[in-house]
Amino acid sequence: MNTNDSQVIEIIQQLAEWHKKRVENVRLIIDTVDAEINLDGLGILAADSEQAKWLRIGAHVALDQFEPFPVTISQSADDEDCDDDE
């Protein structure tokens, strides 16, 4: 996306940071194979259980769907010389 709109840029940067944190959380589930998984009120899965194994597989599949972040920002060549005060 090419833009110089500071509000659009800020929103996309915030969204990218939100996405990054969620990806890190999912990676933690995938990579920490020796830790129990607390399902917030639904119980705890033992680290070596079949349920934990399948949850990690599902997390990996989900992560593949959401990486990389689908938006990039670059400054438009036409807009580089624009003055925001106009």
MODELLER restraints for C-alpha pairs under 7 A, 6 or more apart:
rsr = mdl.restraints
at = mdl.atoms
rsr.add(forms.Gaussian(group=physical.xy_distance, feature=features.Distance(at['CA:1:A'], at['CA:72:A']), mean=6.01, stdev=0.5))
rsr.add(forms.Gaussian(group=physical.xy_distance, feature=features.Distance(at['CA:1:A'], at['CA:73:A']), mean=4.97, stdev=0.5))
rsr.add(forms.Gaussian(group=physical.xy_distance, feature=features.Distance(at['CA:1:A'], at['CA:74:A']), mean=6.20, stdev=0.5))
rsr.add(forms.Gaussian(group=physical.xy_distance, feature=features.Distance(at['CA:2:A'], at['CA:73:A']), mean=5.89, stdev=0.5))
rsr.add(forms.Gaussian(group=physical.xy_distance, feature=features.Distance(at['CA:2:A'], at['CA:74:A']), mean=4.96, stdev=0.5))
rsr.add(forms.Gaussian(group=physical.xy_distance, feature=features.Distance(at['CA:2:A'], at['CA:75:A']), mean=5.18, stdev=0.5))
rsr.add(forms.Gaussian(group=physical.xy_distance, feature=features.Distance(at['CA:2:A'], at['CA:76:A']), mean=4.80, stdev=0.5))
rsr.add(forms.Gaussian(group=physical.xy_distance, feature=features.Distance(at['CA:3:A'], at['CA:74:A']), mean=6.65, stdev=0.5))
rsr.add(forms.Gaussian(group=physical.xy_distance, feature=features.Distance(at['CA:3:A'], at['CA:75:A']), mean=5.51, stdev=0.5))
rsr.add(forms.Gaussian(group=physical.xy_distance, feature=features.Distance(at['CA:3:A'], at['CA:76:A']), mean=5.90, stdev=0.5))
rsr.add(forms.Gaussian(group=physical.xy_distance, feature=features.Distance(at['CA:4:A'], at['CA:75:A']), mean=6.10, stdev=0.5))
rsr.add(forms.Gaussian(group=physical.xy_distance, feature=features.Distance(at['CA:4:A'], at['CA:79:A']), mean=6.75, stdev=0.5))
rsr.add(forms.Gaussian(group=physical.xy_distance, feature=features.Distance(at['CA:16:A'], at['CA:69:A']), mean=6.83, stdev=0.5))
rsr.add(forms.Gaussian(group=physical.xy_distance, feature=features.Distance(at['CA:23:A'], at['CA:63:A']), mean=6.91, stdev=0.5))
rsr.add(forms.Gaussian(group=physical.xy_distance, feature=features.Distance(at['CA:26:A'], at['CA:59:A']), mean=6.23, stdev=0.5))
rsr.add(forms.Gaussian(group=physical.xy_distance, feature=features.Distance(at['CA:26:A'], at['CA:63:A']), mean=6.98, stdev=0.5))
rsr.add(forms.Gaussian(group=physical.xy_distance, feature=features.Distance(at['CA:29:A'], at['CA:56:A']), mean=6.35, stdev=0.5))
rsr.add(forms.Gaussian(group=physical.xy_distance, feature=features.Distance(at['CA:30:A'], at['CA:56:A']), mean=5.05, stdev=0.5))
rsr.add(forms.Gaussian(group=physical.xy_distance, feature=features.Distance(at['CA:30:A'], at['CA:59:A']), mean=6.61, stdev=0.5))
rsr.add(forms.Gaussian(group=physical.xy_distance, feature=features.Distance(at['CA:30:A'], at['CA:60:A']), mean=6.60, stdev=0.5))
rsr.add(forms.Gaussian(group=physical.xy_distance, feature=features.Distance(at['CA:33:A'], at['CA:47:A']), mean=6.15, stdev=0.5))
rsr.add(forms.Gaussian(group=physical.xy_distance, feature=features.Distance(at['CA:34:A'], at['CA:47:A']), mean=5.31, stdev=0.5))
rsr.add(forms.Gaussian(group=physical.xy_distance, feature=features.Distance(at['CA:35:A'], at['CA:47:A']), mean=5.01, stdev=0.5))
rsr.add(forms.Gaussian(group=physical.xy_distance, feature=features.Distance(at['CA:36:A'], at['CA:44:A']), mean=6.57, stdev=0.5))
rsr.add(forms.Gaussian(group=physical.xy_distance, feature=features.Distance(at['CA:36:A'], at['CA:45:A']), mean=5.55, stdev=0.5))
rsr.add(forms.Gaussian(group=physical.xy_distance, feature=features.Distance(at['CA:36:A'], at['CA:46:A']), mean=4.80, stdev=0.5))
rsr.add(forms.Gaussian(group=physical.xy_distance, feature=features.Distance(at['CA:36:A'], at['CA:47:A']), mean=4.39, stdev=0.5))
rsr.add(forms.Gaussian(group=physical.xy_distance, feature=features.Distance(at['CA:37:A'], at['CA:44:A']), mean=5.52, stdev=0.5))
rsr.add(forms.Gaussian(group=physical.xy_distance, feature=features.Distance(at['CA:37:A'], at['CA:45:A']), mean=4.98, stdev=0.5))
rsr.add(forms.Gaussian(group=physical.xy_distance, feature=features.Distance(at['CA:37:A'], at['CA:46:A']), mean=6.69, stdev=0.5))
rsr.add(forms.Gaussian(group=physical.xy_distance, feature=features.Distance(at['CA:37:A'], at['CA:47:A']), mean=6.72, stdev=0.5))
rsr.add(forms.Gaussian(group=physical.xy_distance, feature=features.Distance(at['CA:38:A'], at['CA:44:A']), mean=4.45, stdev=0.5))
rsr.add(forms.Gaussian(group=physical.xy_distance, feature=features.Distance(at['CA:38:A'], at['CA:45:A']), mean=6.45, stdev=0.5))
rsr.add(forms.Gaussian(group=physical.xy_distance, feature=features.Distance(at['CA:45:A'], at['CA:51:A']), mean=6.78, stdev=0.5))
rsr.add(forms.Gaussian(group=physical.xy_distance, feature=features.Distance(at['CA:45:A'], at['CA:52:A']), mean=5.88, stdev=0.5))
rsr.add(forms.Gaussian(group=physical.xy_distance, feature=features.Distance(at['CA:46:A'], at['CA:52:A']), mean=6.75, stdev=0.5))
